[in-house]
Amino acid sequence: MSKQIVLGCSYHWWRGDILPKLAPLAGFASQIVTDTSILAPLHNLTEASIQSRFNEGAHCYVAFLDDTPVGYGWVGTKVGHIRQGGLVWSLGKLDRVLWDFETLPAFRGRGVYPHLLQAILRAESVSAERFWIGHQGQNTASKRGIVKAGFSLNNITLLTSGGQIVQESQGDPVRALADPMLPAAKAHNENMPEVVRQQLVNQFSHLFQQGE
């Protein structure tokens, strides 16, 4: 019998949804930063890599504690992607995808991530209605921050030991089916070369073994 693991989870928050109250975080602030000379070392990337993100319609919010940059996160306005999987999809005018969030190691455990997420939702919901975010299946730290900020689960991506990828909708079916990633993910999964499927199974073989 084929076994399965959670490969990834996606979540949504729509304009008008509740933003749970978070414990105060002294000195927290956030703002959009466009200076590649600031963002490149913060990300440990080249300025050209940062500029390429701007070119595809994304912008970056930086979190600060007492004026010290402690983390960041990106908001896509035109496309979403899971680069390591080669999956790219288009966004509607009212959709935003949140991706590549990081809190610097020295500042983790203080609640920077959910505070930054909520700050972005408040700022971006002036012009957008639907927000989407995800994490790899085993990233429990990201899951905690996402749920704490007020997002709701809308899709689980499962990988079977036989190499099949299955999408399971969760929660509100209308919202789950509105996820702009789903059509692209379906086509991507159906057309995935067999060698890539096997590489994916091999990559997560230790997780299948844990379930034995």
ChimeraX attribute file (.defattr): number of C-alpha atoms within 10 A of each C-alpha:
attribute: neighborCount
match mode: 1-to-1
recipient: residues
	/A:1	6
	/A:2	10
	/A:3	14
	/A:4	18
	/A:5	18
	/A:6	16
	/A:7	19
	/A:8	17
	/A:9	22
	/A:10	24
	/A:11	24
	/A:12	24
	/A:13	22
	/A:14	17
	/A:15	16
	/A:16	9
	/A:17	11
	/A:18	11
	/A:19	15
	/A:20	13
	/A:21	11
	/A:22	13
	/A:23	9
	/A:24	10
	/A:25	12
	/A:26	9
	/A:27	10
	/A:28	18
	/A:29	18
	/A:30	20
	/A:31	15
	/A:32	15
	/A:33	14
	/A:34	15
	/A:35	12
	/A:36	17
	/A:37	12
	/A:38	12
	/A:39	21
	/A:40	16
	/A:41	11
	/A:42	16
	/A:43	17
	/A:44	8
	/A:45	12
	/A:46	13
	/A:47	16
	/A:48	12
	/A:49	13
	/A:50	20
	/A:51	17
	/A:52	11
	/A:53	15
	/A:54	16
	/A:55	10
	/A:56	13
	/A:57	12
	/A:58	21
	/A:59	19
	/A:60	24
	/A:61	21
	/A:62	23
	/A:63	27
	/A:64	18
	/A:65	16
	/A:66	11
	/A:67	11
	/A:68	12
	/A:69	19
	/A:70	22
	/A:71	23
	/A:72	27
	/A:73	20
	/A:74	21
	/A:75	25
	/A:76	23
	/A:77	20
	/A:78	17
	/A:79	19
	/A:80	24
	/A:81	16
	/A:82	14
	/A:83	8
	/A:84	6
	/A:85	10
	/A:86	8
	/A:87	15
	/A:88	15
	/A:89	15
	/A:90	16
	/A:91	17
	/A:92	12
	/A:93	12
	/A:94	13
	/A:95	23
	/A:96	28
	/A:97	22
	/A:98	21
	/A:99	20
	/A:100	13
	/A:101	18
	/A:102	19
	/A:103	20
	/A:104	13
	/A:105	9
	/A:106	8
	/A:107	13
	/A:108	13
	/A:109	10
	/A:110	14
	/A:111	18
	/A:112	23
	/A:113	26
	/A:114	20
	/A:115	23
	/A:116	26
	/A:117	24
	/A:118	20
	/A:119	17
	/A:120	20
	/A:121	23
	/A:122	12
	/A:123	11
	/A:124	16
	/A:125	18
	/A:126	9
	/A:127	12
	/A:128	17
	/A:129	16
	/A:130	22
	/A:131	22
	/A:132	24
	/A:133	22
	/A:134	24
	/A:135	19
	/A:136	14
	/A:137	17
	/A:138	14
	/A:139	12
	/A:140	11
	/A:141	11
	/A:142	18
	/A:143	20
	/A:144	12
	/A:145	18
	/A:146	23
	/A:147	15
	/A:148	20
	/A:149	24
	/A:150	21
	/A:151	25
	/A:152	22
	/A:153	23
	/A:154	25
	/A:155	23
	/A:156	19
	/A:157	18
	/A:158	20
	/A:159	23
	/A:160	18
	/A:161	22
	/A:162	13
	/A:163	21
	/A:164	17
	/A:165	22
	/A:166	17
	/A:167	17
	/A:168	12
	/A:169	19
	/A:170	17
	/A:171	12
	/A:172	11
	/A:173	11
	/A:174	10
	/A:175	19
	/A:176	20
	/A:177	15
	/A:178	14
	/A:179	20
	/A:180	19
	/A:181	21
	/A:182	16
	/A:183	13
	/A:184	15
	/A:185	19
	/A:186	13
	/A:187	11
	/A:188	16
	/A:189	15
	/A:190	11
	/A:191	9
	/A:192	13
	/A:193	10
	/A:194	10
	/A:195	10
	/A:196	12
	/A:197	18
	/A:198	14
	/A:199	12
	/A:200	18
	/A:201	19
	/A:202	14
	/A:203	10
	/A:204	14
	/A:205	13
	/A:206	10
	/A:207	16
	/A:208	17
	/A:209	10
	/A:210	7
	/A:211	9
	/A:212	6
